[in-house]
Amino acid sequence: MTSTTPAQQAEKHIAPQADHSEAAKSWIRRIAEGRAWLFLAALIVCFEVWSRVVYGATFVLNPFNLQSIAIFAVAPLLLATGQTFVIISGGIDLSLGFIMGLAAVIAAHATNMAGAAIPLPLAMLAGILAAVIVAGVPGVINGLLISRLRVPPFIGTLGMFGVARGAAYLLAGGTTVPVQNSWFALLGNGKFYSVPYLVIITAIFVIVMHYILSQTRFGQHNYAIGANAQAARRAGIDIKDHILRLYVLSAMCAGLGGALYAARFTAGAAQAGEPLLLDSVAAVVIGGASLFGGSGTILGTVAGALVIAVIQYGLVFVNVEPFWQFIAVGVVIIISVLIDQAQRRFSGARQDE
């Protein structure tokens, strides 16, 4: 018979504990990464219970409610999609709200002018294309300021916030610009088998952006720059060109959001995206992206946008004062950031003091 030493006996007892510890860490990490979906599920359950107890009706199985929530999520999600790329790279874009407003005004003007010369469907497409292209201009300026002149993203995009705001109001003449195009109105308010066209367009766009971020070299470079810019530079990534393209992409996402806003309301308004800027950042943060850069997903951002939309619509549905939505969204943002901080400490990631 072989005898075991006290050290060997202790090792037998310690090894299983280490396995359990790793398993616990894995589960905690998965919960933290999927926190947006957990928030969403919890909200749906809460509103469903409230609706059945108070009104004796369903909340989540009501088709009208689902359509309304989806429509509520469209504009913030389009802004948040571009914002996701920027935040993952370690930056932030504060100009998106008024770039969206500028695009909405451009879409309205361009559609009206084109409608006088070409068929209405083509005029609608021309208006959308003009909005996206013009929106890319402030994106180019943002990218040049940040990548070439090394202006901090917060300051550079904050300055562009004011420029885009002024330009939008000047082009709109201080008022909304009505759109005289029946096809444009149909795009913004029509449905395909009870699914709004706006939701279908947004879903297709989000799938494309998810593919770009998760499956292309551009997306992988984006994660690398956000995680460690110096290492990415040493690996041969052209950071300056990447950041330039990044802010152009972000601005063009806002441009599409502005065009669809004009379609929904058949009018362009300079202030279209003003209340949505913080919602776009909130959706990205709630969705699991780190403000330190290097992490985040488009699918997480979708969940974050849905969380905000459910809060906004759900509180109105259960007849609670809409001002509570600001408190609710703020609390969810704080919880998300705290979870991100705890996750980074738990994994030993570097944090800036």
N, C-alpha and C positions, 0 to 999 in steps of 0.2 A: 504493500500500500504506500501511496505517496502522501506525504503530509503537506499542508499548505501553510505558508508563513502568514503572520498577521497582516502584512502589507498586501499579499495576494487576496486574502479574505476581504480586506477593505476595498480593494479595487473592484471585486465582484459586486459590492453594494453600491459603489459610486457610479459605475458605468451606466446602469439603467437610469439613474437620476439625470445624467448628462443627456441621454436620449430624450427623456421626458422634457427636459429644459429646451432642447432644440425644437421639439414638436410644439411646445407652448409658444416659442418665439415665432415659429412659422404661422401659427394660427393668429397670433396678435398682429403680425405683419399683414396677413390677408384681410383681417377685419379693418385695419387702418386704411389699407388701400381701397377697400370697397365701402368706405364710410358714406359716400354720397348715395349709393344705392340703399344703404341701411336707413339713412335719413329719409329718403324718398318713401321707402316701405312704411316707416313709422308714421309719416305724415298721412299717407293714404289710409292706413288703418285708423288713425285718430279721426280723420274727417268722415270716414265711412261709419264708424261707431256713432259719432255725433249726429250725422245725418239720419241714421236709422232711429236713434233714440228720440231726437227732437222732431223730425219731420216724417218719420216712418217711411223713408225713401232711400234708395241707394245713391251713393256719391260716385263711386268709381265705375259702376256698370251703366251709368247714364251716358248715352252717346253724345248728347249735347255738351255735357261737362268735359268729356274727353276731347272733343273738338275745340272747346274754348281753351282748355289748358294747353293744347298743342299750339293754337294760335298765339296765346300769351308767350309761349317759349320761343317763337320763331325769331323775332328781332334780337333779343338778348343772346340767343344761341349763335346767330350769324356773327355778331360782334365778338362773342366769347371764343368762337373757333379761331379767328385770327389772333386773339389775345392769348390763346393757349400756346401757340407757336412762340410768341414773344416771351411769355413768362417762363416757358421751359428753357429758353436761351439765357435766362437771367435778367431780362429787361422788363419793361412795362410800356404800354401805349395809352397815354391819357387823352389822345386826340381823337379817338375813334368815335365818340359821341357826336361831335360836330362835323367830322368827316362824313358820317352817315347823314346828317342834316343837309350838308352841302350836296351830297349825292342825290338826296330826295328832290331837292330844288332843281338840280341839273336834269334829272329824269323827267320831271314835269315839263320844264321848258323844252327839252329836246324832243319829247314825245309830241307836244303840241305843234312845234315848228315842223317836224317831219311829217306829221299828219296832214299838213296842207299840201304836201308834194308827192307823197307815196301812200300806198294802201295802209290802212290802220294796223294790221298785224306787223308789217315791216316797221312802221313808225314806233310801235311798242318795243320791238327788238332794238331799234336804234336808240330809243330813250334809255333802255337798260344798259346797253353797251356804252353809251356816253357817260352814264353815271359811274360805271365801274372804272372806265379809263380816267375820268377826271379825278376820281377818288385816289387813283394811284399816284397822282402828282404830289400831294402832301406826304404820301408814303415814301416817295423818292427823297423828298427833302428831309424827312425824319431820318431815313437811312443814311443819307450823306452826313448829316449833323452828328449822328451817333458813331458811325463807323469811321469816317474820315477826320472829322474835327474833334472827336472824342468828347462830345457833349454828353453828360449823363442822360440816360433815357428819360428819367423823370422830368428833367428840365426841358430837354429838347421837345418832347411830345406835349408838355404843358404849354410851351410857346406856340406850337402848332395848333393846339386847342383853341387859342385866341384868334389865330389867323384864320382858321377854317370857320370859326364862329362868325367873324366879321364878314368874310366873303359870302357865306351862306345868306346872311341877313341882307347884304347889299344886293345880291342876285335876286332875292325874293322880294325886295322892296319893303321889307319889314312885315310882310303878310304871307299867308299861304298862297301857293300857286296851284289853282285847280287844273286837273287834267281832263281834256276833252277827247277821250278815246275809249270806246266801249270795250275793245279787246283788253285794254289795260285794266279796266274795272273788272272784267271777267277773270283775268289772271289773279287779281287780288281778293276776289270774293266768290269765285266759282269753286265747284267741287267735282271730283271724279269718284263716283261710287261713295258719296258721303265723306270723302277725304278731301279737305281743302287743297287747292293747287299749291298754295304757299307752303303747306306742310310737306307735300310731295317734293317740291323743288328743294326745300331745306334739307330733307332727308337724303336726297341724292347728293347734294353738295357736301353734307357732313360725312357721308360714306367715302367720297373722293378725298376729302381732307384727312380722314382717318387712315386711308391707304397711304397718302403722301407722308404722313408723320411716322407711321409704323413700319412701312415696307420699302421706303426709298432711301437713297443715299442722303438726300436733303434732310429727311427726318432724323436719320442717325447722326448726321453732323450737328443738327440742332441740339440733340441730347448731349453730345460730346462737349459742345461749347458751353452749355449751361452747367454741366458737371465740373468742368475744369478747362477754362479757356486757354491757359498756358499749355496744357498737355495737348489740347486740340490743335493749337498752332504748331507745336513740335511734330504732330502727326501729319502735317501737311495740309490742314484744312485752311482755306482762304477765309478767314473770319470776317474781314471787311466786306467782301462781296456777299457772303452769306447773310450778314446782318442787313445789308442794303435790300436784298431780295426779301428778307423776312418782314421788314416794315412795309414794303410794297404789297406783299401778300396780305398783311394785316389790314392795310387801308382798303384794299380791293374787296376784302370780306365785308367791311363796313359799307363800301359802295354798293354791293349787292343788297345789303340790308336796307340801305336808303331807297333803292329802286323798288324793292318789294313793299316797303312802307308806303311809298307813293301809289303803288298799285292797290294796296289794301284800302287806303283812305281816298283814293282818286285825287290826291293833292300832295304837293311837296311842301314841307315845312322845315325851316332852318333849325328849329329846336327838336326835330324828330328824335334824335338819339341822345339828347341831353340827359334824360333820366335813366338811360340804359347803360351808361358808361360804368357806373359802379356795379350794376347787375352783371355786366360782362366779366368784371374782375371777380365778383363774388362767385359766379358760376364756375370759373376756373379753379378758384381756391377750394370751394366746396367739393369740386370734382376730384380733388386729390393732388393737384399740382402744388409744388413747393415754390414759395416766393424766393427761395434761394437759388432756384433753377435746377435743371437736370432731371426733373421728374414731372409726370403728368401725361394724360391721355385725352384724346378727343371723346372717347366713350364716357370717361369720367366727367368731362365738361357737359356732355349731354345730360347726364344725371344731375349735375349741379344746376343747369338751366331748368330742368323739370322740377327740381326742389323749389326753386324760386317761383315758378309758374303755379305750382300747386299751392304754395303759401298765399300767393296773391289772389288766385281765384277762389281757393278754399275758404279764406276768411270772408270774402264777399258772399259766398254761397251759404255759409252758416250765419250770416247777418251780424258779423263782428265788424266794428269800425275799421276801415281799411288802413288807418294809420298804424295799427298793430303789426301790419306786414313788415314795416321798417324794423321794428323791434325784433320780430321773429327772424328775419333774414340776417340781421346783425348778430343775433345770438348764435345762429348756425355758422356764420363766418368765424366768430371767435372760437367756437368749439372746434371747427375744422383746423384752424391755425394751431390751436393747442395740441390737437392730435398729431399734426405734422411735426411740431416741435418735439413732442414726446417720442414719436417714431424715429426722428433723427438722433435723439440722445440714446434711444434704445439700440439703434444699429451702429452707433459710434461715428456717425457722419459729422463732418466739420460744420460748425456753426459760427457765423460772424457775431462777434460780441457787440 
